[in-house]
C-alpha cells in the first residue's frame, strides 16, 4: 500500500510541476481525489516538504548530472579521456600485429 501511495504522490507532483503549478499538499490531495486514489493523509505533506525549494523540471531533465557544478567539471575530463582513447587503440593494434595469428602456430579450429 505504501508503494502505491508513494507512486501516486510522485505522479501528482509531476503533474503539478508540468503545469507550472506550485506543489502543495492540498494540490496533491486534489489530484489524488480526482484520480480516485486513497492515500494516508500524511503523504501529500511529506512530498511537499521533500520538494520544498526544488525545481522539479530541472531535477527531471538533469538526471545523472550529479551536483550543480558536475556537468561543467565533467566536460574537460571527458575530453581528456576521449583524447587518450585513440592512443590506447593504436597500442593495442601494434601488440596484436606483433603477436601474430593462430594460423602461424599450426593450430586450426577443426584440427
Secondary structure as UniProt FT lines:
FT   HELIX           2..18
FT   TURN            19..20
FT   HELIX           25..34
FT   TURN            35..36
FT   HELIX           42..50
FT   TURN            51..53
FT   HELIX           56..61
FT   TURN            62..64
FT   TURN            68..69
FT   HELIX           70..99
FT   HELIX           102..105
FT   TURN            109..110
//
